Amino acid sequence: MRIRTAATEIRTPAKVAVVNVTAEVGRALAQVSIRQGMALISVPHTTCGVCVNEDETGLREDFVRLASHLLDPLERQGPFGHDRVDDNARAHLSSILIGHATMLPVSEGRLGLGTWQSLFLLEMDGPRDRRLEMTFVGE
């Protein structure tokens, strides 16, 4: 069994953004030559996350809308405490719900994604330079 790591920088384009990173992870996987195993994809940031979903324009717009309105009921109860320190509590709370990592199978040297699945970095406090970290484990 081998463990290989890779990382890449992703520049996010907006305050809230959906960035398809499937190709970047696929290129990194090809370079490390893992044929069978697992891929752990993560971001070392507290105001963005990673997930698997469909790459469809309407769904991307829906995510931006969801991120903008998800915490409205909570905020109506009063201001977020973290906003006293840094005005980005919504981004932190949204990233908790999305998660900072996802694991995918690797089969025949390819990410185990379904027909409609892509891998996304979800930005909630951009635009920023984000680091996408990848750990590949397998043969």
C-alpha positions as semicolon CSV with decimal commas, in nm:
position;residue;x (nm);y (nm);z (nm)
1;M;0,000;0,000;0,000
2;R;0,124;0,348;-0,088
3;I;0,026;0,689;0,043
4;R;0,076;0,985;-0,189
5;T;-0,014;1,348;-0,131
6;A;-0,074;1,644;-0,357
7;A;-0,209;1,995;-0,324
8;T;-0,322;2,273;-0,551
9;E;-0,425;2,634;-0,509
10;I;-0,775;2,737;-0,617
11;R;-0,871;3,103;-0,659
12;T;-1,241;3,144;-0,583
13;P;-1,422;3,410;-0,786
14;A;-1,686;3,548;-0,547
15;K;-1,810;3,581;-0,189
16;V;-2,014;3,261;-0,234
17;A;-1,900;3,035;-0,518
18;V;-1,914;2,679;-0,645
19;V;-1,586;2,570;-0,806
20;N;-1,565;2,237;-0,988
21;V;-1,231;2,082;-0,890
22;T;-1,284;1,737;-1,044
23;A;-1,025;1,789;-1,318
24;E;-0,758;1,914;-1,075
25;V;-0,803;1,610;-0,851
26;G;-0,805;1,377;-1,153
27;R;-0,475;1,524;-1,276
28;A;-0,318;1,482;-0,932
29;L;-0,440;1,121;-0,915
30;A;-0,285;1,045;-1,254
31;Q;0,050;1,185;-1,137
32;V;0,065;0,969;-0,822
33;S;-0,024;0,649;-1,013
34;I;-0,266;0,500;-0,759
35;R;-0,485;0,248;-0,946
36;Q;-0,704;0,111;-0,666
37;G;-0,771;0,273;-0,330
38;M;-0,914;0,586;-0,178
39;A;-0,881;0,960;-0,228
40;L;-0,925;1,198;0,064
41;I;-0,994;1,552;-0,058
42;S;-0,987;1,831;0,201
43;V;-0,950;2,203;0,253
44;P;-0,757;2,344;0,552
45;H;-0,994;2,638;0,585
46;T;-1,290;2,715;0,812
47;T;-1,502;2,914;0,568
48;C;-1,523;2,678;0,272
49;G;-1,591;2,311;0,217
50;V;-1,587;2,027;-0,032
51;C;-1,868;1,805;-0,155
52;V;-1,984;1,583;-0,438
53;N;-2,286;1,683;-0,643
54;E;-2,413;1,749;-0,994
55;D;-2,248;2,020;-1,205
56;E;-2,558;2,192;-1,337
57;T;-2,600;2,569;-1,366
58;G;-2,933;2,583;-1,183
59;L;-2,797;2,372;-0,897
60;R;-2,492;2,597;-0,868
61;E;-2,723;2,898;-0,843
62;D;-2,935;2,711;-0,587
63;F;-2,628;2,651;-0,370
64;V;-2,542;3,021;-0,373
65;R;-2,902;3,096;-0,279
66;L;-2,899;2,829;-0,005
67;A;-2,575;2,962;0,142
68;S;-2,719;3,313;0,141
69;H;-3,043;3,215;0,317
70;L;-2,965;2,900;0,517
71;L;-2,894;3,080;0,839
72;D;-3,159;3,354;0,815
73;P;-3,387;3,200;1,083
74;L;-3,096;3,173;1,328
75;E;-2,981;3,528;1,258
76;R;-3,332;3,661;1,321
77;Q;-3,284;3,547;1,683
78;G;-3,000;3,795;1,719
79;P;-2,657;3,874;1,578
80;F;-2,400;3,598;1,548
81;G;-2,143;3,609;1,828
82;H;-1,848;3,552;1,596
83;D;-1,938;3,864;1,397
84;R;-1,801;4,069;1,690
85;V;-1,456;3,927;1,602
86;D;-1,477;3,885;1,226
87;D;-1,783;3,956;1,012
88;N;-1,806;3,607;0,862
89;A;-2,001;3,389;1,106
90;R;-2,235;3,278;0,824
91;A;-1,938;3,139;0,631
92;H;-1,808;2,948;0,932
93;L;-2,150;2,803;1,017
94;S;-2,220;2,706;0,655
95;S;-1,886;2,525;0,630
96;I;-1,978;2,317;0,935
97;L;-2,285;2,192;0,748
98;I;-2,093;2,115;0,428
99;G;-1,776;1,970;0,579
100;H;-1,409;2,024;0,504
101;A;-1,337;1,683;0,349
102;T;-1,477;1,402;0,141
103;M;-1,350;1,056;0,058
104;L;-1,389;0,890;-0,282
105;P;-1,298;0,546;-0,407
106;V;-1,029;0,511;-0,673
107;S;-1,078;0,236;-0,930
108;E;-0,866;0,172;-1,239
109;G;-0,681;0,497;-1,167
110;R;-0,998;0,710;-1,178
111;L;-1,210;0,878;-0,915
112;G;-1,518;0,672;-0,832
113;L;-1,775;0,930;-0,932
114;G;-2,116;0,852;-1,077
115;T;-2,241;0,975;-1,414
116;W;-2,370;1,306;-1,282
117;Q;-2,124;1,357;-0,997
118;S;-1,847;1,614;-0,975
119;L;-1,626;1,730;-0,691
120;F;-1,671;2,088;-0,572
121;L;-1,500;2,341;-0,352
122;L;-1,776;2,554;-0,199
123;E;-1,666;2,904;-0,108
124;M;-1,855;3,101;0,157
125;D;-1,614;3,387;0,231
126;G;-1,437;3,476;-0,090
127;P;-1,294;3,563;-0,315
128;R;-0,985;3,394;-0,176
129;D;-0,693;3,169;-0,258
130;R;-0,779;2,824;-0,122
131;R;-0,562;2,517;-0,082
132;L;-0,709;2,187;-0,194
133;E;-0,524;1,899;-0,031
134;M;-0,537;1,541;-0,160
135;T;-0,422;1,220;0,002
136;F;-0,430;0,905;-0,210
137;V;-0,401;0,564;-0,046
138;G;-0,382;0,239;-0,239
139;E;-0,193;0,031;-0,491
